[in-house]
Amino acid sequence: MIIHPERHIERIGEFLRDLRVLEVGCGDGFRSKQLVKFCRHLVGVDPNSAAITQACEFHGDLRIEFHVAAAEALPFPDSSFGAVLFVLSLHHIPVEQMATAIDEAIRVSVPNAPIIFIEPGFRGSFFEIDEKTGACDGDERLQKAQAYASILSHSGLREIEQFWDVTRYSFSSTDDFVDEFELSPQQFDAADAFLTAEGHRLEGERRINVCRKR
């Protein structure tokens, strides 16, 4: 799988310049390597221990450290970070805990720190294959809407900017897609037909909300 350069990463980077940054939902560290070029130091957390193990093994950089941790209970002191970034992660948190996760981001950030949310939108062929075949995470429209509402309604955040972008993916084959995303044998034929029609290229909308801690 190839993820083509994402313009929003460069734009977000300007808010992270020379700061100690917390990346919430770092997964295997793919975007951590992109983000750290802007930061003084980057700390990535994810509740998936296997993903953190992979991040530590394949993305070693003295400016990055990785920890197994949940967004709702961050293991860091107050005012530890100059910025906090949620990377495609808020909508994966149970709705009743989304506000707590934002509370934690506010707690560990310094006054007036940028708190930035990258979230998937509702349009694009990546989400069509999700909804039609059940591949990846399936239909998450409700969770995405709940995450957006949690951002806009949180009293501890002041939104300063919202913008949109698209992430583009290329796959060498349907098997390449299956290697990256969980897919049952029953889903394979439908996914193969969809991917073939799309030339094994997918794209997904991104919404970026740049906020500051009040």
FENDA-V608945 format. One record per residue. PSI is psi in whole degrees, -180 to 180 (none if undefined). OMEGA is omega as a letter, one per 30 degrees, with the letter a starting at -180 (* if undefined). Layout:
BEGIN
psi->PSI omega->OMEGA
psi->PSI omega->OMEGA
END
This chain:
BEGIN
psi->138 omega->l
psi->128 omega->l
psi->116 omega->a
psi->158 omega->a
psi->136 omega->a
psi->118 omega->a
psi->-31 omega->a
psi->-25 omega->l
psi->-43 omega->l
psi->-41 omega->a
psi->-40 omega->l
psi->-36 omega->a
psi->-30 omega->a
psi->-25 omega->l
psi->-12 omega->a
psi->0 omega->a
psi->118 omega->l
psi->24 omega->a
psi->160 omega->l
psi->118 omega->a
psi->140 omega->l
psi->124 omega->l
psi->113 omega->a
psi->117 omega->a
psi->50 omega->a
psi->-16 omega->a
psi->-131 omega->a
psi->9 omega->l
psi->10 omega->a
psi->-51 omega->a
psi->-20 omega->l
psi->-41 omega->l
psi->-31 omega->l
psi->-39 omega->a
psi->-32 omega->a
psi->-21 omega->a
psi->-19 omega->l
psi->-25 omega->a
psi->159 omega->l
psi->-39 omega->l
psi->142 omega->a
psi->131 omega->l
psi->121 omega->l
psi->135 omega->l
psi->147 omega->l
psi->143 omega->l
psi->-12 omega->a
psi->106 omega->a
psi->-34 omega->l
psi->-40 omega->l
psi->-40 omega->l
psi->-39 omega->l
psi->-44 omega->l
psi->-42 omega->l
psi->-44 omega->a
psi->-35 omega->a
psi->-37 omega->a
psi->-8 omega->a
psi->45 omega->a
psi->130 omega->l
psi->130 omega->a
psi->-20 omega->l
psi->-2 omega->a
psi->140 omega->l
psi->149 omega->a
psi->143 omega->l
psi->145 omega->l
psi->118 omega->a
psi->150 omega->l
psi->146 omega->a
psi->-28 omega->a
psi->-9 omega->a
psi->72 omega->a
psi->132 omega->a
psi->49 omega->a
psi->151 omega->l
psi->165 omega->l
psi->148 omega->l
psi->42 omega->a
psi->-18 omega->a
psi->147 omega->l
psi->-16 omega->l
psi->153 omega->l
psi->138 omega->a
psi->123 omega->l
psi->118 omega->a
psi->99 omega->l
psi->38 omega->a
psi->-29 omega->a
psi->-38 omega->a
psi->-12 omega->l
psi->-12 omega->l
psi->137 omega->l
psi->139 omega->a
psi->-35 omega->a
psi->-10 omega->l
psi->0 omega->a
psi->-44 omega->a
psi->-37 omega->l
psi->-41 omega->l
psi->-41 omega->l
psi->-40 omega->l
psi->-44 omega->a
psi->-41 omega->l
psi->-41 omega->l
psi->-42 omega->a
psi->-42 omega->a
psi->-1 omega->a
psi->155 omega->a
psi->165 omega->l
psi->139 omega->l
psi->17 omega->a
psi->146 omega->l
psi->132 omega->l
psi->114 omega->a
psi->138 omega->a
psi->120 omega->l
psi->120 omega->a
psi->148 omega->l
psi->142 omega->l
psi->-155 omega->a
psi->-3 omega->a
psi->155 omega->l
psi->155 omega->a
psi->-27 omega->l
psi->-41 omega->a
psi->-26 omega->l
psi->-44 omega->l
psi->-33 omega->l
psi->-52 omega->a
psi->-35 omega->a
psi->-32 omega->a
psi->-15 omega->a
psi->9 omega->l
psi->164 omega->l
psi->-120 omega->a
psi->2 omega->l
psi->-160 omega->a
psi->109 omega->a
psi->25 omega->a
psi->-40 omega->a
psi->-47 omega->a
psi->-38 omega->l
psi->-42 omega->l
psi->-39 omega->l
psi->-39 omega->l
psi->-44 omega->l
psi->-44 omega->l
psi->-37 omega->l
psi->-38 omega->l
psi->-51 omega->a
psi->-27 omega->a
psi->-5 omega->a
psi->126 omega->a
psi->-16 omega->a
psi->-1 omega->a
psi->146 omega->l
psi->112 omega->a
psi->133 omega->l
psi->-17 omega->a
psi->144 omega->l
psi->134 omega->l
psi->169 omega->a
psi->153 omega->l
psi->180 omega->l
psi->135 omega->l
psi->131 omega->a
psi->135 omega->a
psi->145 omega->l
psi->139 omega->l
psi->140 omega->l
psi->-24 omega->a
psi->173 omega->l
psi->-35 omega->l
psi->-35 omega->l
psi->-42 omega->l
psi->-45 omega->a
psi->-33 omega->l
psi->-27 omega->a
psi->-31 omega->a
psi->143 omega->l
psi->132 omega->a
psi->124 omega->l
psi->160 omega->l
psi->-32 omega->l
psi->-26 omega->a
psi->-15 omega->a
psi->-48 omega->a
psi->-43 omega->l
psi->-41 omega->l
psi->-40 omega->a
psi->-43 omega->l
psi->-42 omega->a
psi->-47 omega->a
psi->-39 omega->l
psi->-43 omega->l
psi->-30 omega->a
psi->5 omega->a
psi->26 omega->a
psi->33 omega->l
psi->135 omega->a
psi->157 omega->l
psi->149 omega->a
psi->136 omega->l
psi->146 omega->l
psi->136 omega->l
psi->131 omega->a
psi->123 omega->l
psi->117 omega->l
psi->118 omega->a
psi->169 omega->l
psi->150 omega->l
psi->128 omega->a
psi->none omega->*
END
